[in-house]
Amino acid sequence: MTNKEIIASIIDKLDYIDPETIPNIDLYMDQVTTFMDSNLQNSKRRSQDKILTKTMINNYAKNNLLPPPIKKKYSKDHILMLIFIYYLKNVLSINDIRTLLNPLSEKYFSSNSSTLSLEEIYKNIFQLESEQFNSLVKDVLKKFDRSKEMYADETDKDREFLQTLSFVSMLSFDVYVKKQMIERIIDEMHNDLQKESDPKKKNT
């Protein structure tokens, strides 16, 4: 498979769980893991990889990333939170995810106190992501084409390796810069939340 075919296959595998497909009844843990696995299986790197396990769910609850189940059952909002966690954990630490998602959980999880539901927020965020999808694909293909311009004088085997290295390095640098930006934003968020919870820090 060529690198261009790999790009196309990854793009085809990007999943979005439509909230309409999430059951409106509360689910037991086994049902939650089965639902997540069946809906996100295309995003697995290897067929034997697990999307979500009982241990993961218990750890998320223990680390205050996920509200505890009610009578061992998980609601639609639980599943929406698990989807957020699933995507974010590939980029962020548990502490960063907690900083980012705790305000979401506290205000919008199973709450009628807000004009927005968690499902509406989820739909809005994924709509934003779908809007940037085409530009993302163009950027990746541009990096790929640029890497193929490199090392024209090398032997076939060396040229292929060096071009692949260049392509992966460009993608990695892009991820690195964006991750630095995300972490800085979350650090600021964390500082603001601490100031709100501790009046002594508001003036520092």
Phi, psi and omega in degrees: 000131179282164178300324180294322177292325177297315178303312181298319181293323179292317179300319180294336185272352181295125186252149172225123178273112178292126180304335180294338180274349179282127181303143179273005175253154178290145185242149170283164186303316180301322179290325178294311181296323178294317179297313181296318182295320182287331183269342181240016185296333180292341182272359178293141174285318178233150185300329183277353180296149178257131175289314184206138178236168178300320180299316179301312181299315179298320179293322178297318179293319181295327181267015177061031173268337186224130175300147182294153178292161177254115183054044178065018179241149183245134183272178176299322178294325175301315182293321177298318177296321179295325177294315176303312181299318182303314181286319184290329185292345176284347184237324190244159175284164177302317180298318180292320178296320179298315178300319184285320188264339181303314177298326177296314181294317184294324186264327191243349182286119177047039185240139175257007185278350182245156177285343180253142173264163177299323179296320179295319178297315178303312180298317181297317181294317180288336173293318176300319181292322179292329179293330181265002184300312182298318180292327176295315179299316180299319181294317179296316180294326177296317177297319179298312180297322179295319180294328181287346178277350186274154169058042182296334184272357182276163176295162186306311183294314179294319181298317180298316179297313183293326177291319177296316177301317180297317181296312180297322180295320178295316178297318181295320179296320178299315179295317181301312181297315181293324178295320176299318179295315180299314181296323178295318179297316181292324175300317177296320177300314180299317179297318179296319180294322178295320179296323179293324182276342181231099182306332181296335184269354185295330183263007181265000000 
